[in-house]
Amino acid sequence: MSKGLPETRTDTAMSELVPEPRPKPAVPMKPVSINSNLLGYIGIDTIIEQMRKKTMKTGFDFNIMVVGQSGLGKSTLVNTLFKSQVSRKASSWNREEKIPKTVEIKAIGHVIEEGGVKMKLTVIDTPGFGDQINNENCWEPIEKYINEQYEKFLKEEVNIARKKRIPDTRVHCCLYFISPTGHSLRPLDLEFMKHLSKVVNIIPVIAKADTMTLEEKSEFKQRVRKELEVNGIEFYPQKEFDEDLEDKTENDKIRQESMPFAVVGSDKEYQVNGKRVLGRKTPWGIIEVENLNHCEFALLRDFVIRTHLQDLKEVTHNIHYETYRAKRLNDNGGLPPGEGLLGTALPPVPATPCPTAE
């Protein structure tokens, strides 16, 4: 019996070391559809109509930025996009005039109404971008402007007595105009998109696509997509933000086939087969802006306005602005902007440093 005692103690000690099983965490139950059991009409579906009425009363903001070298038809394309003179054409530089040494930021606001819905549209132009002999870091004023709009919104948001509706000047979309060289992206293109793709929704477009043949256009689009992929540059719609399989399927088609949109803009009308159409007159005929056989302007318009406008706004608010807000508050010790740990004002978040593209 005495020989068995140590064994009993050992067994007891070992049993004490065995951890007790942890209770499994509670998993929320998936909602169960009970449509078939409804005893009558509730009216849940009227929320869409309620939202529509509210939007018609208040309207909404949409801010679009255009970036690219002068002479690529940026203003003309935006005017064509919204079928109104919302962007002023920048006059070409005279020989006597000096090209601006820095990139300027010019924002012009308009109210456009269609079908009872009001849109406060702001077009932000960037004259001077890419027009200098030395274009090093010419993206900095643009990133600074974008961050300043996030800062304005954040300051309004953290006010104790904040406005019922905070004015939204944040850039929801940036159309980046690529020169139709037919060869490859320039270092300036890659440098800009590398820096800005983290802070704004970039949609690349090939300007003046009528200067290329259909074969040249197709090859150039494929080359641009490849270069963006190799350089790790994500344009809108970003893969990581696809919400479900339906979104992924739709956006994959856009990413793999449509991007970058090869477009032609024009605010002039011509008579074609008895119809008045927007187009550009060339020695070989009329390039019809809204004819998909001629260019992809209609695809760009549908994408920006008719299918993805709300998503552009949501990605701006939930992703880009939220990233800025979290970094800003984290750098400020969790305090509202303008109040440092000792009550001192903090500077805005600086532009993200990145090595210059070779």
Contacts in CASP RR format, 6 or more apart in sequence:
PFRMAT RR
TARGET T0000
AUTHOR 0000-0000-0000
METHOD contacts of the structure
MODEL  1
MSKGLPETRTDTAMSELVPEPRPKPAVPMKPVSINSNLLGYIGIDTIIEQ
MRKKTMKTGFDFNIMVVGQSGLGKSTLVNTLFKSQVSRKASSWNREEKIP
KTVEIKAIGHVIEEGGVKMKLTVIDTPGFGDQINNENCWEPIEKYINEQY
EKFLKEEVNIARKKRIPDTRVHCCLYFISPTGHSLRPLDLEFMKHLSKVV
NIIPVIAKADTMTLEEKSEFKQRVRKELEVNGIEFYPQKEFDEDLEDKTE
NDKIRQESMPFAVVGSDKEYQVNGKRVLGRKTPWGIIEVENLNHCEFALL
RDFVIRTHLQDLKEVTHNIHYETYRAKRLNDNGGLPPGEGLLGTALPPVP
ATPCPTAE
55 117 0 8 1.000
56 116 0 8 1.000
56 117 0 8 1.000
56 118 0 8 1.000
58 165 0 8 1.000
59 117 0 8 1.000
59 118 0 8 1.000
59 119 0 8 1.000
59 120 0 8 1.000
60 117 0 8 1.000
60 118 0 8 1.000
60 119 0 8 1.000
60 120 0 8 1.000
60 313 0 8 1.000
61 119 0 8 1.000
61 120 0 8 1.000
61 122 0 8 1.000
61 167 0 8 1.000
61 168 0 8 1.000
61 169 0 8 1.000
62 119 0 8 1.000
62 120 0 8 1.000
62 121 0 8 1.000
62 122 0 8 1.000
62 172 0 8 1.000
62 173 0 8 1.000
62 309 0 8 1.000
62 312 0 8 1.000
62 313 0 8 1.000
63 107 0 8 1.000
63 121 0 8 1.000
63 122 0 8 1.000
63 124 0 8 1.000
63 149 0 8 1.000
63 168 0 8 1.000
63 169 0 8 1.000
63 170 0 8 1.000
63 171 0 8 1.000
63 172 0 8 1.000
63 173 0 8 1.000
64 78 0 8 1.000
64 121 0 8 1.000
64 122 0 8 1.000
64 123 0 8 1.000
64 124 0 8 1.000
64 171 0 8 1.000
64 172 0 8 1.000
64 173 0 8 1.000
64 174 0 8 1.000
64 175 0 8 1.000
64 304 0 8 1.000
65 123 0 8 1.000
65 124 0 8 1.000
65 125 0 8 1.000
65 126 0 8 1.000
65 142 0 8 1.000
65 146 0 8 1.000
65 171 0 8 1.000
65 173 0 8 1.000
65 174 0 8 1.000
65 175 0 8 1.000
65 200 0 8 1.000
66 74 0 8 1.000
66 75 0 8 1.000
66 77 0 8 1.000
66 78 0 8 1.000
66 87 0 8 1.000
66 123 0 8 1.000
66 124 0 8 1.000
66 125 0 8 1.000
66 126 0 8 1.000
66 174 0 8 1.000
66 175 0 8 1.000
66 177 0 8 1.000
67 74 0 8 1.000
67 126 0 8 1.000
67 129 0 8 1.000
67 142 0 8 1.000
67 174 0 8 1.000
67 175 0 8 1.000
67 176 0 8 1.000
67 177 0 8 1.000
67 192 0 8 1.000
68 74 0 8 1.000
68 126 0 8 1.000
68 129 0 8 1.000
68 130 0 8 1.000
68 176 0 8 1.000
68 177 0 8 1.000
69 129 0 8 1.000
69 130 0 8 1.000
69 131 0 8 1.000
69 177 0 8 1.000
69 179 0 8 1.000
70 90 0 8 1.000
70 92 0 8 1.000
70 93 0 8 1.000
70 127 0 8 1.000
70 128 0 8 1.000
70 131 0 8 1.000
71 92 0 8 1.000
72 177 0 8 1.000
72 179 0 8 1.000
72 207 0 8 1.000
72 208 0 8 1.000
73 177 0 8 1.000
73 207 0 8 1.000
73 208 0 8 1.000
73 265 0 8 1.000
74 87 0 8 1.000
74 125 0 8 1.000
74 175 0 8 1.000
74 177 0 8 1.000
74 207 0 8 1.000
75 87 0 8 1.000
75 88 0 8 1.000
75 89 0 8 1.000
75 90 0 8 1.000
75 125 0 8 1.000
76 89 0 8 1.000
76 265 0 8 1.000
76 266 0 8 1.000
76 267 0 8 1.000
77 175 0 8 1.000
77 177 0 8 1.000
77 205 0 8 1.000
77 207 0 8 1.000
77 263 0 8 1.000
77 265 0 8 1.000
77 297 0 8 1.000
78 86 0 8 1.000
78 87 0 8 1.000
78 123 0 8 1.000
78 175 0 8 1.000
79 85 0 8 1.000
79 86 0 8 1.000
79 87 0 8 1.000
79 267 0 8 1.000
80 265 0 8 1.000
80 266 0 8 1.000
80 267 0 8 1.000
80 278 0 8 1.000
80 289 0 8 1.000
80 297 0 8 1.000
81 300 0 8 1.000
81 301 0 8 1.000
81 304 0 8 1.000
81 305 0 8 1.000
82 112 0 8 1.000
82 121 0 8 1.000
84 110 0 8 1.000
84 112 0 8 1.000
85 267 0 8 1.000
86 108 0 8 1.000
86 109 0 8 1.000
86 110 0 8 1.000
86 112 0 8 1.000
86 121 0 8 1.000
86 123 0 8 1.000
87 108 0 8 1.000
87 123 0 8 1.000
87 125 0 8 1.000
88 108 0 8 1.000
88 125 0 8 1.000
90 125 0 8 1.000
90 127 0 8 1.000
93 99 0 8 1.000
93 131 0 8 1.000
99 128 0 8 1.000
99 131 0 8 1.000
99 132 0 8 1.000
100 127 0 8 1.000
100 128 0 8 1.000
100 131 0 8 1.000
101 132 0 8 1.000
102 128 0 8 1.000
102 138 0 8 1.000
102 141 0 8 1.000
103 126 0 8 1.000
103 127 0 8 1.000
103 128 0 8 1.000
103 129 0 8 1.000
103 130 0 8 1.000
103 138 0 8 1.000
103 141 0 8 1.000
103 142 0 8 1.000
104 126 0 8 1.000
104 127 0 8 1.000
104 128 0 8 1.000
104 141 0 8 1.000
105 124 0 8 1.000
105 125 0 8 1.000
105 126 0 8 1.000
105 141 0 8 1.000
105 142 0 8 1.000
105 145 0 8 1.000
106 124 0 8 1.000
106 125 0 8 1.000
106 126 0 8 1.000
106 127 0 8 1.000
107 122 0 8 1.000
107 123 0 8 1.000
107 124 0 8 1.000
107 125 0 8 1.000
107 169 0 8 1.000
108 122 0 8 1.000
108 123 0 8 1.000
108 125 0 8 1.000
109 120 0 8 1.000
109 121 0 8 1.000
109 122 0 8 1.000
109 123 0 8 1.000
110 120 0 8 1.000
110 121 0 8 1.000
110 122 0 8 1.000
110 123 0 8 1.000
111 118 0 8 1.000
111 119 0 8 1.000
111 120 0 8 1.000
111 121 0 8 1.000
112 118 0 8 1.000
112 119 0 8 1.000
112 121 0 8 1.000
113 119 0 8 1.000
122 169 0 8 1.000
124 145 0 8 1.000
124 171 0 8 1.000
126 141 0 8 1.000
126 142 0 8 1.000
128 138 0 8 1.000
129 138 0 8 1.000
129 142 0 8 1.000
130 138 0 8 1.000
130 188 0 8 1.000
132 138 0 8 1.000
135 188 0 8 1.000
136 356 0 8 1.000
137 356 0 8 1.000
138 188 0 8 1.000
138 192 0 8 1.000
139 191 0 8 1.000
139 192 0 8 1.000
139 195 0 8 1.000
139 196 0 8 1.000
139 351 0 8 1.000
140 351 0 8 1.000
142 192 0 8 1.000
142 196 0 8 1.000
143 195 0 8 1.000
143 196 0 8 1.000
143 199 0 8 1.000
143 351 0 8 1.000
143 352 0 8 1.000
144 351 0 8 1.000
145 171 0 8 1.000
146 170 0 8 1.000
146 171 0 8 1.000
146 196 0 8 1.000
146 199 0 8 1.000
146 200 0 8 1.000
147 199 0 8 1.000
147 324 0 8 1.000
147 348 0 8 1.000
147 349 0 8 1.000
147 351 0 8 1.000
148 348 0 8 1.000
149 169 0 8 1.000
149 170 0 8 1.000
149 171 0 8 1.000
150 170 0 8 1.000
150 320 0 8 1.000
150 321 0 8 1.000
150 324 0 8 1.000
150 325 0 8 1.000
150 328 0 8 1.000
151 324 0 8 1.000
151 328 0 8 1.000
151 337 0 8 1.000
151 348 0 8 1.000
151 349 0 8 1.000
152 167 0 8 1.000
152 169 0 8 1.000
153 166 0 8 1.000
153 168 0 8 1.000
153 169 0 8 1.000
153 170 0 8 1.000
153 321 0 8 1.000
154 321 0 8 1.000
154 324 0 8 1.000
154 325 0 8 1.000
154 328 0 8 1.000
154 337 0 8 1.000
155 336 0 8 1.000
155 337 0 8 1.000
155 338 0 8 1.000
156 162 0 8 1.000
156 163 0 8 1.000
156 166 0 8 1.000
156 167 0 8 1.000
157 166 0 8 1.000
157 325 0 8 1.000
158 336 0 8 1.000
158 337 0 8 1.000
170 316 0 8 1.000
170 317 0 8 1.000
170 320 0 8 1.000
170 321 0 8 1.000
171 200 0 8 1.000
171 316 0 8 1.000
172 201 0 8 1.000
172 312 0 8 1.000
172 313 0 8 1.000
172 316 0 8 1.000
173 200 0 8 1.000
173 201 0 8 1.000
173 203 0 8 1.000
173 236 0 8 1.000
173 304 0 8 1.000
173 312 0 8 1.000
174 196 0 8 1.000
174 200 0 8 1.000
174 201 0 8 1.000
174 202 0 8 1.000
174 203 0 8 1.000
175 203 0 8 1.000
175 205 0 8 1.000
176 189 0 8 1.000
176 192 0 8 1.000
176 193 0 8 1.000
176 202 0 8 1.000
176 203 0 8 1.000
176 204 0 8 1.000
176 205 0 8 1.000
177 205 0 8 1.000
177 207 0 8 1.000
178 185 0 8 1.000
178 189 0 8 1.000
178 204 0 8 1.000
178 205 0 8 1.000
178 206 0 8 1.000
178 207 0 8 1.000
178 224 0 8 1.000
178 260 0 8 1.000
179 186 0 8 1.000
179 207 0 8 1.000
180 206 0 8 1.000
180 207 0 8 1.000
180 208 0 8 1.000
180 209 0 8 1.000
180 211 0 8 1.000
180 212 0 8 1.000
180 220 0 8 1.000
180 262 0 8 1.000
181 220 0 8 1.000
182 212 0 8 1.000
182 216 0 8 1.000
182 219 0 8 1.000
182 220 0 8 1.000
182 223 0 8 1.000
183 220 0 8 1.000
183 223 0 8 1.000
184 223 0 8 1.000
184 224 0 8 1.000
184 227 0 8 1.000
185 224 0 8 1.000
185 227 0 8 1.000
185 228 0 8 1.000
187 357 0 8 1.000
187 358 0 8 1.000
188 357 0 8 1.000
190 227 0 8 1.000
190 231 0 8 1.000
190 233 0 8 1.000
190 357 0 8 1.000
191 354 0 8 1.000
191 356 0 8 1.000
191 357 0 8 1.000
193 202 0 8 1.000
193 204 0 8 1.000
193 228 0 8 1.000
193 233 0 8 1.000
193 235 0 8 1.000
194 231 0 8 1.000
194 232 0 8 1.000
194 233 0 8 1.000
194 354 0 8 1.000
194 357 0 8 1.000
195 351 0 8 1.000
195 352 0 8 1.000
195 354 0 8 1.000
196 202 0 8 1.000
197 233 0 8 1.000
197 234 0 8 1.000
197 235 0 8 1.000
198 320 0 8 1.000
198 323 0 8 1.000
198 352 0 8 1.000
199 320 0 8 1.000
199 323 0 8 1.000
199 324 0 8 1.000
199 352 0 8 1.000
200 316 0 8 1.000
200 320 0 8 1.000
201 236 0 8 1.000
201 312 0 8 1.000
201 315 0 8 1.000
201 316 0 8 1.000
201 320 0 8 1.000
202 235 0 8 1.000
202 236 0 8 1.000
203 235 0 8 1.000
203 236 0 8 1.000
203 259 0 8 1.000
203 260 0 8 1.000
203 261 0 8 1.000
203 300 0 8 1.000
203 303 0 8 1.000
203 304 0 8 1.000
204 224 0 8 1.000
204 228 0 8 1.000
204 235 0 8 1.000
204 259 0 8 1.000
204 260 0 8 1.000
204 261 0 8 1.000
205 260 0 8 1.000
205 261 0 8 1.000
205 262 0 8 1.000
205 263 0 8 1.000
205 300 0 8 1.000
206 217 0 8 1.000
206 220 0 8 1.000
206 221 0 8 1.000
206 224 0 8 1.000
206 260 0 8 1.000
206 261 0 8 1.000
206 262 0 8 1.000
206 263 0 8 1.000
207 263 0 8 1.000
208 264 0 8 1.000
209 217 0 8 1.000
209 262 0 8 1.000
209 263 0 8 1.000
209 264 0 8 1.000
209 295 0 8 1.000
209 296 0 8 1.000
210 264 0 8 1.000
210 280 0 8 1.000
210 282 0 8 1.000
210 287 0 8 1.000
210 294 0 8 1.000
210 295 0 8 1.000
212 220 0 8 1.000
212 262 0 8 1.000
217 262 0 8 1.000
220 262 0 8 1.000
221 259 0 8 1.000
221 260 0 8 1.000
221 262 0 8 1.000
224 260 0 8 1.000
225 255 0 8 1.000
225 256 0 8 1.000
225 259 0 8 1.000
225 260 0 8 1.000
228 234 0 8 1.000
228 235 0 8 1.000
234 240 0 8 1.000
235 255 0 8 1.000
235 259 0 8 1.000
235 260 0 8 1.000
236 308 0 8 1.000
236 312 0 8 1.000
236 315 0 8 1.000
237 251 0 8 1.000
237 254 0 8 1.000
237 255 0 8 1.000
237 308 0 8 1.000
237 311 0 8 1.000
237 315 0 8 1.000
238 315 0 8 1.000
239 248 0 8 1.000
239 251 0 8 1.000
239 255 0 8 1.000
241 315 0 8 1.000
241 319 0 8 1.000
242 248 0 8 1.000
242 251 0 8 1.000
254 303 0 8 1.000
258 296 0 8 1.000
258 299 0 8 1.000
258 303 0 8 1.000
261 296 0 8 1.000
261 297 0 8 1.000
261 299 0 8 1.000
261 300 0 8 1.000
261 303 0 8 1.000
262 295 0 8 1.000
262 296 0 8 1.000
263 295 0 8 1.000
263 296 0 8 1.000
263 297 0 8 1.000
263 300 0 8 1.000
264 279 0 8 1.000
264 280 0 8 1.000
264 287 0 8 1.000
264 289 0 8 1.000
264 294 0 8 1.000
264 295 0 8 1.000
264 297 0 8 1.000
265 278 0 8 1.000
265 279 0 8 1.000
265 280 0 8 1.000
265 289 0 8 1.000
265 295 0 8 1.000
265 297 0 8 1.000
266 278 0 8 1.000
266 279 0 8 1.000
266 280 0 8 1.000
266 287 0 8 1.000
266 289 0 8 1.000
267 278 0 8 1.000
268 278 0 8 1.000
268 279 0 8 1.000
268 280 0 8 1.000
268 281 0 8 1.000
269 276 0 8 1.000
269 277 0 8 1.000
269 278 0 8 1.000
269 279 0 8 1.000
270 276 0 8 1.000
270 277 0 8 1.000
270 279 0 8 1.000
270 281 0 8 1.000
270 286 0 8 1.000
272 286 0 8 1.000
272 288 0 8 1.000
277 286 0 8 1.000
277 288 0 8 1.000
277 289 0 8 1.000
277 290 0 8 1.000
277 291 0 8 1.000
278 288 0 8 1.000
278 289 0 8 1.000
278 290 0 8 1.000
279 286 0 8 1.000
279 287 0 8 1.000
279 288 0 8 1.000
279 289 0 8 1.000
280 286 0 8 1.000
280 287 0 8 1.000
280 289 0 8 1.000
281 287 0 8 1.000
287 294 0 8 1.000
287 295 0 8 1.000
288 294 0 8 1.000
289 295 0 8 1.000
289 297 0 8 1.000
290 297 0 8 1.000
290 298 0 8 1.000
291 298 0 8 1.000
292 298 0 8 1.000
292 299 0 8 1.000
304 312 0 8 1.000
324 349 0 8 1.000
327 349 0 8 1.000
328 337 0 8 1.000
328 349 0 8 1.000
329 335 0 8 1.000
329 336 0 8 1.000
329 337 0 8 1.000
331 346 0 8 1.000
331 349 0 8 1.000
332 338 0 8 1.000
332 339 0 8 1.000
332 340 0 8 1.000
332 341 0 8 1.000
332 346 0 8 1.000
333 340 0 8 1.000
333 341 0 8 1.000
335 341 0 8 1.000
337 346 0 8 1.000
338 345 0 8 1.000
338 346 0 8 1.000
339 345 0 8 1.000
339 346 0 8 1.000
340 346 0 8 1.000
END
